[in-house]
Amino acid sequence: MVDIDVRLGLSGSDLAIRERTFRADLTRLAESNLTVEDSPEVKALVEAGYGTEIVASKRFRVQDFLTVRKERIVGLLTVLRDHTALEYKLVSDIFGVDLLGFETEPRFEVVYSLYSLKTYQRIVVKAQVSEDDPTIDTTSGVWLAAEWPEREIYDMLGISFNHHADLRRILMPDDWVGHPLRKDFPLGGEEVEFSHNVREQAK
């Protein structure tokens, strides 16, 4: 079997350079911490009294990431939306992440990808959610568009959103047991329905 990197025209030296670059990027990612001097978002949150909610802040390849505690997520995101120097009025995506196997706590994250129509900047806010209490407040009051992706996270990962107006499954059947995007969800066991086996079951 031909290695995919060979088929892409990458030599051994190309692969070595790519590996060194990747490791250097990881090192920079681990070392870069945002401060109030170089991040208007961190500055705005600190001035609004949310500085203690920030667990980690990184800048990686011109993209800023904030990891925050979940308890005051609505107020924190409201600051990012309403601050006159920021105006992150567009939530382009909300999704959940299961970190099982990464030897990190807590297990889950709810990730908000925000975009400012004023500054043309993007920022990613990651709220930590524990396995023991997989709940977080809904942000549908901040962005109405948050309702459906929150339902998808609830369906796929089992993270509940407090005060959500219509929290129910959106992709799986109502009687489905479990949450398919959790890493410990069992694979297999559900027979795929084709015309031949559906007919056999009907006999």
Phi, psi and omega in degrees: 000134180278131178296141183299327180292327177292318179295334178276000177084022181265126178276176178299321179291325176299316181294322179295318178296317181296322179294316179296319179297316180299314180293323177294321177298318179297321178296314178297322179298320182287334187267335188277121176238133181278148177232174179294339180284325185248006179222109177296334178291313178297318179299314181297320181291320178296315180296331180273001178090018180252013182300324181287347179278345182277117180274319180207152177216130185225152167238123183223117181052050176065019177241127181265141179231131174241127172255126188229162172284153187276341193299327183239035187297323183295312179295321181297313180290331177295322176299314180296327179286318191262343182299131187296336180272351185244294179055059173279077186271353180245121170263107185279340178195149170224129179210165180252154180228133174258116184264018178303130181097352180266003179055046179222153178233148356285175189287323188249158170224141168254122190250127180247120177259114188247150179224136179261121177284350179268312185259351183062029179256153174244151173214146178247124178248124182246116180264129182279132180229126184277157177291326181290331179223075184281063179226153176204153180290144176292147176252019179293342174281342176271311174228120180301330181294351182286344187301311185288315176297330176292323175297321179294319178296318177299316182293311188277328185241348178077022176268121182271146180247110182300138176069015175291138186288335185207062185277104177206169181301148181235337180246318182269158176299154183300330183267010179292138180257123178097183186227108193299336182268002171288139186291343178261011177288129183293137177269146179083186178090348179247113183291133176283132183272118171244169183299324184290318182279336174294319178295320181295321180292332181284342182288000000 
